Structure formats: C-alpha cells, structure tokens
C-alpha cells in the first residue's frame, strides 16, 4: 500500500510505484471518481468515452446508453 501527504495547496504527489503501475508520465491526466459507497477511484485518463464507442459488440441487448449515463459517480 502506498501513501502520500497533501500540501497546504491541496497537491499530492502520486507515489512512484502507482505512477509506474498506471503507466503515467509527466503531463498526463488522471480522473478521480467518487463512488456511492464513499470510496474514490483514481485512473489514468488514456481514452475518452467517445474514443471507445462501439468497441464492444452487444450479444442481444439493443438498448442504447448515453455517454452521460456511463459516467460513474457524476450525478
């Protein structure tokens, strides 16, 4: 488990092992998502929802889901 301290300006340095695991390099963006259970998920922002549209084929469910409905924790 890695941990970091927050500065008085609200900045946190992501520990090196986490940066390596996420494949992060300087200048890349990360996304923080708050879940309903109170936990927060951090992930590397490597692709937008628009870029991955259509990558998964439906087995039979033809219902369309909007991009807004796919955004976890942003309600």
C-alpha positions in Angstrom: 0.0 0.0 0.0 1.3 3.4 -0.9 0.5 6.7 0.8 1.2 10.4 0.2 0.7 13.6 2.1 -1.3 16.6 0.8 0.3 20.0 0.8 -1.3 23.2 2.1 -2.3 23.9 -1.6 -4.1 20.6 -1.9 -1.4 19.0 -4.0 -0.4 15.3 -3.7 2.5 13.5 -5.4 1.4 10.2 -6.7 3.9 7.6 -5.4 6.3 6.2 -8.0 5.0 2.6 -7.8 1.5 3.8 -8.5 2.7 6.0 -11.4 4.5 3.1 -12.9 1.5 0.7 -12.5 -0.8 3.2 -14.2 1.8 4.0 -16.9 1.7 7.7 -16.1 4.3 10.1 -17.3 4.6 13.9 -16.8 1.7 15.9 -18.2 -0.8 13.0 -18.3 -4.2 13.5 -16.7 -5.8 11.4 -14.0 -9.5 11.1 -13.3 -11.0 10.8 -9.7 -14.4 9.2 -9.4 -16.4 9.2 -6.1 -18.4 6.0 -5.7 -21.7 5.7 -3.8 -20.0 3.7 -1.0 -17.8 6.7 -0.2 -14.6 5.4 -1.8 -12.7 7.2 -4.6 -11.2 5.6 -7.6 -8.2 7.2 -9.5 -7.4 6.1 -13.0 -5.2 7.3 -15.8 -7.2 9.2 -18.4 -6.0 7.4 -21.5 -9.2 7.4 -23.6 -12.4 9.4 -23.7 -15.7 7.7 -23.8 -16.1 8.9 -27.4 -12.9 7.1 -28.4 -14.1 3.7 -27.2 -17.7 4.0 -28.5 -18.6 0.9 -30.5 -15.6 -1.3 -29.3 -17.9 -3.8 -27.5 -20.4 -5.8 -29.5 -23.8 -6.4 -28.0 -24.9 -10.0 -27.6 -28.5 -9.1 -28.0 -29.3 -6.0 -25.9 -30.1 -3.3 -28.4 -30.7 -0.6 -25.8 -28.6 2.5 -26.4 -27.0 4.1 -23.4 -25.9 7.8 -23.5 -22.4 8.9 -22.6 -23.8 10.7 -19.6 -25.3 7.5 -18.3 -21.9 5.8 -18.5 -20.2 8.4 -16.3 -19.9 6.6 -12.9 -20.4 8.8 -9.8 -21.2 12.0 -11.7 -24.8 12.5 -10.7 
